[in-house]
Every structure is written in C-alpha cells, then in structure tokens.
Amino acid sequence: PSCCIAKASNPKRWGCRWHESLRERHGRSTSIWFQTAMPWVKASEFEFASVDFTPNYLCTVEALQNINKTARNARELRFIVLMRDPIMRAFSEWSMFALGWGWDADKNFLKKARSQMAHFRRCNSTLFHNNSLLQSLPTPELFRYLTQCFRGKAMEYISNSIYPVCVLAALRVFRQEQFLFLRFEDLMQMKAPGLLSLLSNFTGLYTDAEIIHKVQSMGQCEATRARKVPFSFGKDKKAAASREALRANIGEFEKFFKPYDELLQQL
C-alpha cells in the first residue's frame, strides 16, 4: 500500500490506502499496515516504492526479522532513522499522549519518567549502562534483552528514547550501510537541495536539479519555510509546568541517557 491523501476534497487528511494500480487490478480499497500487501505483490508488476514510517519496528526483534525474511532482497532495503535528543523526545511523546490525545492519564511527567527509568534499570541491572557488555553479547542474548526490556509500544517514553540498543540489535540483522541516521535537530534546519540529494544518494530514488528547484520554489522539504507549524503539544501552555519541572531536574535525565548517547556515537 501507499500512504497518500485519503480524500481529494480534504487534502489535510492523510491515510493509508492501496496504490491506484493495485486498486484497479485487484479491487482492493483499504489496507492496514505495511506487511498486508508485501507477500503477494510482485516487484516486477508495479512501478512504485513502498514506504512505512513505524518507528517502533527498530526496537522490536520480531519486526526486524520479519522484514528481513519477507523482503525480495533484504540487502536492497534502506532504513532512515530519525533521532531526536532523547530527553526531549521522551517529553514530546509524553506531552502528546498525556496532554494532547489524553491516552495517558498521568499528567505528571517527572513521576512517569522516573517510574519508567527505574523499571528499565530493574529489568536487567547487569546490562544497564554497561555498553561494553551489550556490544559483546551473542545475538540471541541481545535479542532476548531487547524483547524483555523494550516493549516497542506507545507511551514507553524512556525505552523508546534509548535508540542505540535498538540500533545495535538492528545491525545484527542488516548491514550498517543500509541505515541513514539523521538528527531531528539537523533535519529541521536542512535546505531542500542538500536534503533531497542526501536521500536520493542513500535510497537510489531519482531526483535532479529541476525537481529540486521545483520543490524548493514551492517551499517544500524545508522545515524553516513550512506554511504549517508541526503539532507540538510540548510547547502548549498546558505543558508549561512540566517543562519547568524538567528544566529544574535536567541533570538527572542527562546522567541516565549519557552512556547511551556515547554508545550511539560509537555505532
């Protein structure tokens, strides 16, 4: 399936539906999730690229292995991993689920984050902050640790922000050159020519000077020129007290994430 505009009359509404060539040939109208079409779609029959943007696949061993097993050629796959400062990523996810969407009833970020940090530490105290041991683990043991301590689900604010352990596991399944790692903070400042060239060189998808010029002239692919500011529940007035509490206790979070930041740099 392809993620595209669900209704032409409402271009701000997005959803996943079958690519037109699939709809016309097979009469399919809706699709949930990436893997639904993959087992029976033949690469030679269609001229389109399939893309999925589910971030938690990176921290889910079963998903990584399923992607590897079902791919026509696993070496052709490319993964773009967008990473944000882990503290702000955790706060942003909490503010979205607790203050924006109301899925999380706990409106106290410090309480929630401290509880999850303590739980993660207890999950395997031997491997906690032990980068050298993590890197030396046999693959089955590393996968067991990931399965045990990384649920890969929404509202797991802390473990979802510990990227390097997930990256370490993913590199046991796929080659390093199949990954492009981008910092969210850098992406938000990039200009269209540099960004599109980077993505084209990495994925093999076509672009040229004319396409880049057209995209840039329309103000697309540049966050600094976006006509619509992305949702940011963390900057909302309702999050003011939580933001201040986080600033007052930022050292506690920096200490927790520092070893994992160092591991990420090594990887």
N, C-alpha and C positions, 0 to 999 in steps of 0.2 A: 504493500500500500504506500501511498504518498501522502504526506501531511500538506494539505492545501486548504484554500478558503472553502468553507462549508457552504456558504450562500453568497452568490454574487451580489445580492441586494444588501448584504450586511458584511462588507469587507473586513470589519474589525473582529469578526467571529471566525475562529480557526478550529479545525477539527481534522481527524484522520479519516480518509475515505480511499477507495480504490482508485488507482490511476485510470484515466479515461480509457486507455487501451484494454485494461482488464475489465472495466465495467461493460464495455461494448461487446467484448468477446465472450465473457463468462456470465454476464448478467448479475454481477455482484455489486451491492450498493454500499455496504458499510463494512468496516473492519476494525477490530480492536487489537492493538499491539502489533509489533513488528513481525513476529515469527509466524503469524497466521498464514501469510502468503508464501513464505520462503520455501517450504518443502515442495510445492508444486509449480512454482514459477520457473520457467526455463530461461536462462540468461540470454539465449540466442533469439528469443521471440520478441523481446521488448527493448526499446531504446530509452531507458530511464534509470536513474540511480536511486537506490533505496537508502533512506536515512532514518535513524532512530536517535532520539535525544534523551533516553532514560539514563540519568547519571548513576543510579544505584546498581546498574549492571556491573560496574567496576568493582564493587565491594561484595559481589555475590559469586561464589565459586561456580555454582551450578549454571548461572547465566554465561559466565566466561567459557565454560566447557561446552555448553550447548551451541554458542555462537561458533566456536571453533569446529565442532563436529558437523554442523549443518551447512557451513559455507561451501560454495563450489570449490573455491581455493582459498583456504584461510590466510595465505600469505598476501592475497590481494586486499584484504580488509585494512581499513585505516581508521584510527581512533583519535579524535580530537578531545583532549582532556582539558577542560577549562577550570582552573583552580583559583580560589579567592583566599585572601588572608583567612586562616581557619577560624579565628575568633569572630571576625565579622561575618563569616559565612554561617557559623552556628547561631549568632544573634539574629541574622537576617531570616534564617529558616524559622526560628522560634517566633519572631515577630509576625511572620506571615501566618503560621498555623494558630498562634495564640491570640493575636490582636486583629489580624486581617480576616482569616477564614473562620476562626472560632472552633477549630478542631481540637485544640489543646486547651483544656480548662484551667491549666496552671498559668497564671498571669505573672508569676514571679520568675524572671529569667535566671537570677543568681541561684535560687533554690533548685530549679530544674536542672541547670547546667552542673551544679555541684553534685547533685544526686547522680547524674549520668557519668560524670568524671569518676566518682567513687566506684560506681558499678563497673566501669570499664577497667579500672585498676584491679578490682577484686576478681574480675573474670579470668585473668591469668597474671598473677603478680610476678611470676618469673619472667615473662616476656615484656611486661610493662616497662617502657623506656629502655629496653635492652636491645639496641639496634644491631649490635654485632651478633647476638644470638638469633635474632629474627632473620638476618641475612644468611646465616649458616644452616637454618632449618631445612631438612629434606622437604621436598614439595608436598607430600601427603600431610606432614605435620603442620606446615604453613597453612594449607587449605583447611585443616581441622580448626586451627586457631581463628581463621577468618570466619568460618561457619559458626563457631562458638561465640565469638565476641563482636562480630559485625553483622547485625541483622539486615542491613541494607534496606531499611524501611523508612517511611516518612516519620518525622518527629524524633529521629535518633540524632539529635543535634551534634553531639560530641563525636560519636564514632563515624558519622558521615563526614566529619571535617578532618579525620585522620587519614588523609589521602595516601601517604607513602606506603602503608602496609598493604593497602588495596593495589597500589601500583606494583609493589613487589610481587604480589601473587599473580597479577595480570602478566607480568614479564616472564612468568613460568609457563604461560600458555602461548603468548605471542612474542614476536621479536621486538626489540626496542625501537627499530626504525619504523615500526607500524604505528607509533604513537607520536602525536604532536601535543606538547604541553604548553598551554598558554595561561598567563596570569590574567585574571579578570581585570585587575587594575591597569595592566598594559593594554588589553583589548579595548577598554573604554576610551583610550587616548589614540588608538591607531587610525591612520587615514586609509581610505579605500584602496589606493594603489598598492600600498605595502601589504595590507590585509589580504586582498584578493590574490595577489601574486604568491603570498605565503601559502594560502590554502590551495591554490591551483598547483603549485610545485609539490605540495605534500600529497594531495589526493589524486593528481593526474587529471582532474577535471579541467576542461578547456576554458581559457579566457584569453583576451588580447587587449591591446591598447584602446580599441574602440569601445569594447564592453566596459572596461574600467572607467573610461572617460564618461560614458553614458551614466553609469551607476553613480559616479561622483557628482556629476552635474545635477542629478536628481536628489542629492543629499542622502543617499542610501549607503549602508555599510560603514557609517561613521557615527559613533555614539554622540560625539560632541555636537553634531548637526541634526540630531534626531528631532523630528517635529513633535513627537510624543515622548514624554519622560517615562521611563520604565517604572512599574509599580515598586514602591519602596516603603513597606509598612514600618521598617525600622526607623525611618525618618519622620514618621507620623507623630503628632502631638501625644497620642496615647502611649507612645514608646519613650517619651522624654525621661520619665523617672527611671526606667530600666536602662536607658543609655547612660544616665548619670551614674547609676549604681555600677554598671560595667566599667566605666572610666575609673571609678574610685577603686576598683578591685582588679584592674587590668593585669597587674603583676602576677596574680595567681594564675591567670589563664596563659600568660606568656610562659611561665615556668612549666605548665602542663604540656604545652604544644612545642616547646623549644626542641626537645630531642627528635620529634617527628619532622620538624622543619629541616633539621640537619640531615636526617635520613633522606628526605626528598631531594635535597641538594646533591647528595651522593648518587642517587639513582638517575 
